[in-house]
Amino acid sequence: MTELDIAEVAHRAGVPASTLRFYEEKGLIGPTGRRGLRRQYDPGVLERLALIALGRTAGFSLDEIAGMFAPDGRPDLDRRLLAARADELDRKIKELGALRDSLRHAAACPAPSHSECPTFRRLVRAAATGAVGTPRKRAPRPQ
């Protein structure tokens, strides 16, 4: 397969060309050369961009993602880091599920006023103490 220019890579990856240039600055991808003023990429960059997108969706920073590639560009994933992120996502899913259930209850609560609903009052108290709906510090990542 022939090399792809920056516009084709941007189109296929669904990201603006500025993102590709930024990823180059961060060392995440690199062009194979230029044709005129346009950067050229190996078609394998599309898989690398898909892995970067997956990492971003999972909440990894670009620096963390950069560390997930071997010097030859192949994925070199830290399994402990992946397991720790999966555990973090499990905690977040549990928190969000509890929040969703509380909101559904509040929406359908038969109490004449939400201030009279014990479940709603528990939700408000939990939010006031930071137990629900507020960002928490991330747990330290394994080294």
PyMOL CGO cylinders between C-alpha atoms (Angstrom):
from pymol import cmd
from pymol.cgo import CYLINDER

trace = [
    CYLINDER, 0.00, 0.00, 0.00, 1.22, 3.48, -0.76, 0.3, 1, 1, 1, 1, 1, 1,
    CYLINDER, 1.22, 3.48, -0.76, 1.88, 6.19, 1.76, 0.3, 1, 1, 1, 1, 1, 1,
    CYLINDER, 1.88, 6.19, 1.76, -0.95, 8.44, 2.86, 0.3, 1, 1, 1, 1, 1, 1,
    CYLINDER, -0.95, 8.44, 2.86, -0.77, 12.19, 3.05, 0.3, 1, 1, 1, 1, 1, 1,
    CYLINDER, -0.77, 12.19, 3.05, -1.79, 14.10, 6.17, 0.3, 1, 1, 1, 1, 1, 1,
    CYLINDER, -1.79, 14.10, 6.17, -5.25, 14.97, 4.81, 0.3, 1, 1, 1, 1, 1, 1,
    CYLINDER, -5.25, 14.97, 4.81, -6.05, 11.31, 4.08, 0.3, 1, 1, 1, 1, 1, 1,
    CYLINDER, -6.05, 11.31, 4.08, -4.81, 10.19, 7.51, 0.3, 1, 1, 1, 1, 1, 1,
    CYLINDER, -4.81, 10.19, 7.51, -6.82, 12.93, 9.21, 0.3, 1, 1, 1, 1, 1, 1,
    CYLINDER, -6.82, 12.93, 9.21, -9.93, 11.94, 7.26, 0.3, 1, 1, 1, 1, 1, 1,
    CYLINDER, -9.93, 11.94, 7.26, -9.58, 8.21, 7.91, 0.3, 1, 1, 1, 1, 1, 1,
    CYLINDER, -9.58, 8.21, 7.91, -8.69, 8.65, 11.59, 0.3, 1, 1, 1, 1, 1, 1,
    CYLINDER, -8.69, 8.65, 11.59, -11.45, 11.21, 12.14, 0.3, 1, 1, 1, 1, 1, 1,
    CYLINDER, -11.45, 11.21, 12.14, -9.14, 13.80, 13.67, 0.3, 1, 1, 1, 1, 1, 1,
    CYLINDER, -9.14, 13.80, 13.67, -8.03, 17.20, 12.42, 0.3, 1, 1, 1, 1, 1, 1,
    CYLINDER, -8.03, 17.20, 12.42, -4.59, 17.55, 10.86, 0.3, 1, 1, 1, 1, 1, 1,
    CYLINDER, -4.59, 17.55, 10.86, -3.66, 19.77, 13.81, 0.3, 1, 1, 1, 1, 1, 1,
    CYLINDER, -3.66, 19.77, 13.81, -4.10, 16.74, 16.09, 0.3, 1, 1, 1, 1, 1, 1,
    CYLINDER, -4.10, 16.74, 16.09, -1.72, 14.74, 13.93, 0.3, 1, 1, 1, 1, 1, 1,
    CYLINDER, -1.72, 14.74, 13.93, 0.86, 17.53, 14.11, 0.3, 1, 1, 1, 1, 1, 1,
    CYLINDER, 0.86, 17.53, 14.11, 0.39, 17.71, 17.89, 0.3, 1, 1, 1, 1, 1, 1,
    CYLINDER, 0.39, 17.71, 17.89, 0.85, 13.93, 18.18, 0.3, 1, 1, 1, 1, 1, 1,
    CYLINDER, 0.85, 13.93, 18.18, 4.06, 14.32, 16.19, 0.3, 1, 1, 1, 1, 1, 1,
    CYLINDER, 4.06, 14.32, 16.19, 5.31, 16.95, 18.65, 0.3, 1, 1, 1, 1, 1, 1,
    CYLINDER, 5.31, 16.95, 18.65, 4.55, 14.52, 21.51, 0.3, 1, 1, 1, 1, 1, 1,
    CYLINDER, 4.55, 14.52, 21.51, 6.43, 11.72, 19.72, 0.3, 1, 1, 1, 1, 1, 1,
    CYLINDER, 6.43, 11.72, 19.72, 3.33, 9.53, 19.33, 0.3, 1, 1, 1, 1, 1, 1,
    CYLINDER, 3.33, 9.53, 19.33, 3.48, 9.35, 15.53, 0.3, 1, 1, 1, 1, 1, 1,
    CYLINDER, 3.48, 9.35, 15.53, 5.90, 10.38, 12.85, 0.3, 1, 1, 1, 1, 1, 1,
    CYLINDER, 5.90, 10.38, 12.85, 5.72, 11.01, 9.14, 0.3, 1, 1, 1, 1, 1, 1,
    CYLINDER, 5.72, 11.01, 9.14, 7.79, 8.94, 6.74, 0.3, 1, 1, 1, 1, 1, 1,
    CYLINDER, 7.79, 8.94, 6.74, 8.60, 12.02, 4.69, 0.3, 1, 1, 1, 1, 1, 1,
    CYLINDER, 8.60, 12.02, 4.69, 7.03, 14.76, 2.63, 0.3, 1, 1, 1, 1, 1, 1,
    CYLINDER, 7.03, 14.76, 2.63, 5.59, 15.16, -0.81, 0.3, 1, 1, 1, 1, 1, 1,
    CYLINDER, 5.59, 15.16, -0.81, 5.94, 18.86, -1.46, 0.3, 1, 1, 1, 1, 1, 1,
    CYLINDER, 5.94, 18.86, -1.46, 4.80, 20.51, 1.76, 0.3, 1, 1, 1, 1, 1, 1,
    CYLINDER, 4.80, 20.51, 1.76, 2.50, 17.67, 2.81, 0.3, 1, 1, 1, 1, 1, 1,
    CYLINDER, 2.50, 17.67, 2.81, 3.52, 15.10, 5.39, 0.3, 1, 1, 1, 1, 1, 1,
    CYLINDER, 3.52, 15.10, 5.39, 3.36, 11.46, 4.29, 0.3, 1, 1, 1, 1, 1, 1,
    CYLINDER, 3.36, 11.46, 4.29, 2.58, 8.55, 6.62, 0.3, 1, 1, 1, 1, 1, 1,
    CYLINDER, 2.58, 8.55, 6.62, 2.84, 4.81, 6.48, 0.3, 1, 1, 1, 1, 1, 1,
    CYLINDER, 2.84, 4.81, 6.48, -0.66, 3.25, 6.46, 0.3, 1, 1, 1, 1, 1, 1,
    CYLINDER, -0.66, 3.25, 6.46, 0.21, 1.59, 9.80, 0.3, 1, 1, 1, 1, 1, 1,
    CYLINDER, 0.21, 1.59, 9.80, -0.21, 5.00, 11.43, 0.3, 1, 1, 1, 1, 1, 1,
    CYLINDER, -0.21, 5.00, 11.43, -3.98, 4.43, 11.29, 0.3, 1, 1, 1, 1, 1, 1,
    CYLINDER, -3.98, 4.43, 11.29, -3.73, 1.49, 13.69, 0.3, 1, 1, 1, 1, 1, 1,
    CYLINDER, -3.73, 1.49, 13.69, -1.46, 3.50, 15.97, 0.3, 1, 1, 1, 1, 1, 1,
    CYLINDER, -1.46, 3.50, 15.97, -3.98, 6.36, 15.95, 0.3, 1, 1, 1, 1, 1, 1,
    CYLINDER, -3.98, 6.36, 15.95, -6.75, 3.89, 16.79, 0.3, 1, 1, 1, 1, 1, 1,
    CYLINDER, -6.75, 3.89, 16.79, -4.71, 2.69, 19.78, 0.3, 1, 1, 1, 1, 1, 1,
    CYLINDER, -4.71, 2.69, 19.78, -4.11, 6.29, 20.85, 0.3, 1, 1, 1, 1, 1, 1,
    CYLINDER, -4.11, 6.29, 20.85, -7.87, 6.98, 20.62, 0.3, 1, 1, 1, 1, 1, 1,
    CYLINDER, -7.87, 6.98, 20.62, -8.58, 3.85, 22.67, 0.3, 1, 1, 1, 1, 1, 1,
    CYLINDER, -8.58, 3.85, 22.67, -6.09, 4.96, 25.31, 0.3, 1, 1, 1, 1, 1, 1,
    CYLINDER, -6.09, 4.96, 25.31, -7.60, 8.44, 25.45, 0.3, 1, 1, 1, 1, 1, 1,
    CYLINDER, -7.60, 8.44, 25.45, -11.10, 6.97, 25.80, 0.3, 1, 1, 1, 1, 1, 1,
    CYLINDER, -11.10, 6.97, 25.80, -9.82, 4.83, 28.70, 0.3, 1, 1, 1, 1, 1, 1,
    CYLINDER, -9.82, 4.83, 28.70, -8.55, 8.01, 30.38, 0.3, 1, 1, 1, 1, 1, 1,
    CYLINDER, -8.55, 8.01, 30.38, -4.81, 7.65, 29.81, 0.3, 1, 1, 1, 1, 1, 1,
    CYLINDER, -4.81, 7.65, 29.81, -2.75, 10.79, 29.31, 0.3, 1, 1, 1, 1, 1, 1,
    CYLINDER, -2.75, 10.79, 29.31, -0.76, 11.22, 26.11, 0.3, 1, 1, 1, 1, 1, 1,
    CYLINDER, -0.76, 11.22, 26.11, 2.44, 10.72, 28.10, 0.3, 1, 1, 1, 1, 1, 1,
    CYLINDER, 2.44, 10.72, 28.10, 1.09, 7.43, 29.45, 0.3, 1, 1, 1, 1, 1, 1,
    CYLINDER, 1.09, 7.43, 29.45, 0.07, 6.40, 25.95, 0.3, 1, 1, 1, 1, 1, 1,
    CYLINDER, 0.07, 6.40, 25.95, 3.51, 7.29, 24.58, 0.3, 1, 1, 1, 1, 1, 1,
    CYLINDER, 3.51, 7.29, 24.58, 4.98, 4.88, 27.14, 0.3, 1, 1, 1, 1, 1, 1,
    CYLINDER, 4.98, 4.88, 27.14, 2.79, 2.10, 25.75, 0.3, 1, 1, 1, 1, 1, 1,
    CYLINDER, 2.79, 2.10, 25.75, 4.80, 1.87, 22.54, 0.3, 1, 1, 1, 1, 1, 1,
    CYLINDER, 4.80, 1.87, 22.54, 8.16, 0.18, 22.13, 0.3, 1, 1, 1, 1, 1, 1,
    CYLINDER, 8.16, 0.18, 22.13, 10.93, 2.09, 20.33, 0.3, 1, 1, 1, 1, 1, 1,
    CYLINDER, 10.93, 2.09, 20.33, 10.03, 0.23, 17.11, 0.3, 1, 1, 1, 1, 1, 1,
    CYLINDER, 10.03, 0.23, 17.11, 6.46, 1.59, 17.35, 0.3, 1, 1, 1, 1, 1, 1,
    CYLINDER, 6.46, 1.59, 17.35, 4.76, -1.65, 18.31, 0.3, 1, 1, 1, 1, 1, 1,
    CYLINDER, 4.76, -1.65, 18.31, 2.45, -1.69, 21.34, 0.3, 1, 1, 1, 1, 1, 1,
    CYLINDER, 2.45, -1.69, 21.34, 4.23, -2.57, 24.58, 0.3, 1, 1, 1, 1, 1, 1,
    CYLINDER, 4.23, -2.57, 24.58, 1.44, -2.46, 27.15, 0.3, 1, 1, 1, 1, 1, 1,
    CYLINDER, 1.44, -2.46, 27.15, 1.98, -2.44, 30.90, 0.3, 1, 1, 1, 1, 1, 1,
    CYLINDER, 1.98, -2.44, 30.90, -0.54, -5.02, 32.07, 0.3, 1, 1, 1, 1, 1, 1,
    CYLINDER, -0.54, -5.02, 32.07, -0.52, -3.74, 35.67, 0.3, 1, 1, 1, 1, 1, 1,
    CYLINDER, -0.52, -3.74, 35.67, -1.32, -0.22, 34.47, 0.3, 1, 1, 1, 1, 1, 1,
    CYLINDER, -1.32, -0.22, 34.47, -4.18, -1.58, 32.35, 0.3, 1, 1, 1, 1, 1, 1,
    CYLINDER, -4.18, -1.58, 32.35, -5.54, -3.60, 35.28, 0.3, 1, 1, 1, 1, 1, 1,
    CYLINDER, -5.54, -3.60, 35.28, -5.33, -0.56, 37.57, 0.3, 1, 1, 1, 1, 1, 1,
    CYLINDER, -5.33, -0.56, 37.57, -7.27, 1.53, 35.03, 0.3, 1, 1, 1, 1, 1, 1,
    CYLINDER, -7.27, 1.53, 35.03, -9.88, -1.22, 34.69, 0.3, 1, 1, 1, 1, 1, 1,
    CYLINDER, -9.88, -1.22, 34.69, -10.26, -1.23, 38.50, 0.3, 1, 1, 1, 1, 1, 1,
    CYLINDER, -10.26, -1.23, 38.50, -10.64, 2.55, 38.45, 0.3, 1, 1, 1, 1, 1, 1,
    CYLINDER, -10.64, 2.55, 38.45, -13.32, 2.25, 35.77, 0.3, 1, 1, 1, 1, 1, 1,
    CYLINDER, -13.32, 2.25, 35.77, -15.14, -0.41, 37.83, 0.3, 1, 1, 1, 1, 1, 1,
    CYLINDER, -15.14, -0.41, 37.83, -15.24, 2.01, 40.79, 0.3, 1, 1, 1, 1, 1, 1,
    CYLINDER, -15.24, 2.01, 40.79, -16.49, 4.82, 38.59, 0.3, 1, 1, 1, 1, 1, 1,
    CYLINDER, -16.49, 4.82, 38.59, -19.17, 2.59, 37.04, 0.3, 1, 1, 1, 1, 1, 1,
    CYLINDER, -19.17, 2.59, 37.04, -20.37, 1.61, 40.51, 0.3, 1, 1, 1, 1, 1, 1,
    CYLINDER, -20.37, 1.61, 40.51, -20.50, 5.27, 41.61, 0.3, 1, 1, 1, 1, 1, 1,
    CYLINDER, -20.50, 5.27, 41.61, -22.33, 6.32, 38.46, 0.3, 1, 1, 1, 1, 1, 1,
    CYLINDER, -22.33, 6.32, 38.46, -24.78, 3.44, 38.80, 0.3, 1, 1, 1, 1, 1, 1,
    CYLINDER, -24.78, 3.44, 38.80, -25.63, 4.51, 42.34, 0.3, 1, 1, 1, 1, 1, 1,
    CYLINDER, -25.63, 4.51, 42.34, -26.03, 8.11, 41.21, 0.3, 1, 1, 1, 1, 1, 1,
    CYLINDER, -26.03, 8.11, 41.21, -28.26, 7.05, 38.30, 0.3, 1, 1, 1, 1, 1, 1,
    CYLINDER, -28.26, 7.05, 38.30, -30.45, 4.96, 40.61, 0.3, 1, 1, 1, 1, 1, 1,
    CYLINDER, -30.45, 4.96, 40.61, -30.79, 7.85, 43.04, 0.3, 1, 1, 1, 1, 1, 1,
    CYLINDER, -30.79, 7.85, 43.04, -31.75, 10.26, 40.29, 0.3, 1, 1, 1, 1, 1, 1,
    CYLINDER, -31.75, 10.26, 40.29, -34.30, 7.82, 38.89, 0.3, 1, 1, 1, 1, 1, 1,
    CYLINDER, -34.30, 7.82, 38.89, -35.78, 7.48, 42.36, 0.3, 1, 1, 1, 1, 1, 1,
    CYLINDER, -35.78, 7.48, 42.36, -35.93, 11.25, 42.80, 0.3, 1, 1, 1, 1, 1, 1,
    CYLINDER, -35.93, 11.25, 42.80, -37.62, 11.62, 39.41, 0.3, 1, 1, 1, 1, 1, 1,
    CYLINDER, -37.62, 11.62, 39.41, -40.33, 9.07, 40.29, 0.3, 1, 1, 1, 1, 1, 1,
    CYLINDER, -40.33, 9.07, 40.29, -40.52, 9.66, 44.06, 0.3, 1, 1, 1, 1, 1, 1,
    CYLINDER, -40.52, 9.66, 44.06, -44.13, 9.71, 45.35, 0.3, 1, 1, 1, 1, 1, 1,
    CYLINDER, -44.13, 9.71, 45.35, -43.25, 12.08, 48.24, 0.3, 1, 1, 1, 1, 1, 1,
    CYLINDER, -43.25, 12.08, 48.24, -45.08, 15.42, 48.00, 0.3, 1, 1, 1, 1, 1, 1,
    CYLINDER, -45.08, 15.42, 48.00, -41.71, 17.25, 48.13, 0.3, 1, 1, 1, 1, 1, 1,
    CYLINDER, -41.71, 17.25, 48.13, -38.16, 16.03, 47.53, 0.3, 1, 1, 1, 1, 1, 1,
    CYLINDER, -38.16, 16.03, 47.53, -37.22, 17.49, 50.89, 0.3, 1, 1, 1, 1, 1, 1,
    CYLINDER, -37.22, 17.49, 50.89, -39.56, 14.92, 52.47, 0.3, 1, 1, 1, 1, 1, 1,
    CYLINDER, -39.56, 14.92, 52.47, -38.00, 11.97, 50.62, 0.3, 1, 1, 1, 1, 1, 1,
    CYLINDER, -38.00, 11.97, 50.62, -35.45, 10.08, 52.75, 0.3, 1, 1, 1, 1, 1, 1,
    CYLINDER, -35.45, 10.08, 52.75, -33.70, 8.67, 49.68, 0.3, 1, 1, 1, 1, 1, 1,
    CYLINDER, -33.70, 8.67, 49.68, -33.32, 12.11, 48.09, 0.3, 1, 1, 1, 1, 1, 1,
    CYLINDER, -33.32, 12.11, 48.09, -32.06, 13.56, 51.38, 0.3, 1, 1, 1, 1, 1, 1,
    CYLINDER, -32.06, 13.56, 51.38, -29.43, 10.77, 51.58, 0.3, 1, 1, 1, 1, 1, 1,
    CYLINDER, -29.43, 10.77, 51.58, -28.33, 11.64, 48.04, 0.3, 1, 1, 1, 1, 1, 1,
    CYLINDER, -28.33, 11.64, 48.04, -27.98, 15.32, 48.95, 0.3, 1, 1, 1, 1, 1, 1,
    CYLINDER, -27.98, 15.32, 48.95, -25.99, 14.46, 52.11, 0.3, 1, 1, 1, 1, 1, 1,
    CYLINDER, -25.99, 14.46, 52.11, -23.72, 12.16, 50.12, 0.3, 1, 1, 1, 1, 1, 1,
    CYLINDER, -23.72, 12.16, 50.12, -23.11, 14.91, 47.55, 0.3, 1, 1, 1, 1, 1, 1,
    CYLINDER, -23.11, 14.91, 47.55, -22.36, 17.40, 50.33, 0.3, 1, 1, 1, 1, 1, 1,
    CYLINDER, -22.36, 17.40, 50.33, -19.66, 15.11, 51.73, 0.3, 1, 1, 1, 1, 1, 1,
    CYLINDER, -19.66, 15.11, 51.73, -18.17, 14.42, 48.31, 0.3, 1, 1, 1, 1, 1, 1,
    CYLINDER, -18.17, 14.42, 48.31, -19.31, 10.80, 48.25, 0.3, 1, 1, 1, 1, 1, 1,
    CYLINDER, -19.31, 10.80, 48.25, -21.36, 11.23, 45.07, 0.3, 1, 1, 1, 1, 1, 1,
    CYLINDER, -21.36, 11.23, 45.07, -20.96, 13.26, 41.93, 0.3, 1, 1, 1, 1, 1, 1,
    CYLINDER, -20.96, 13.26, 41.93, -17.74, 15.09, 42.73, 0.3, 1, 1, 1, 1, 1, 1,
    CYLINDER, -17.74, 15.09, 42.73, -14.36, 14.40, 41.15, 0.3, 1, 1, 1, 1, 1, 1,
    CYLINDER, -14.36, 14.40, 41.15, -11.90, 12.49, 43.27, 0.3, 1, 1, 1, 1, 1, 1,
    CYLINDER, -11.90, 12.49, 43.27, -8.18, 12.33, 43.16, 0.3, 1, 1, 1, 1, 1, 1,
    CYLINDER, -8.18, 12.33, 43.16, -6.92, 9.43, 41.11, 0.3, 1, 1, 1, 1, 1, 1,
    CYLINDER, -6.92, 9.43, 41.11, -5.33, 6.56, 42.95, 0.3, 1, 1, 1, 1, 1, 1,
    CYLINDER, -5.33, 6.56, 42.95, -1.57, 6.38, 42.48, 0.3, 1, 1, 1, 1, 1, 1,
    CYLINDER, -1.57, 6.38, 42.48, -0.62, 4.36, 39.43, 0.3, 1, 1, 1, 1, 1, 1,
    CYLINDER, -0.62, 4.36, 39.43, 1.65, 1.35, 39.76, 0.3, 1, 1, 1, 1, 1, 1,
    CYLINDER, 1.65, 1.35, 39.76, 5.18, 2.03, 38.56, 0.3, 1, 1, 1, 1, 1, 1,
]
cmd.load_cgo(trace, "trace")
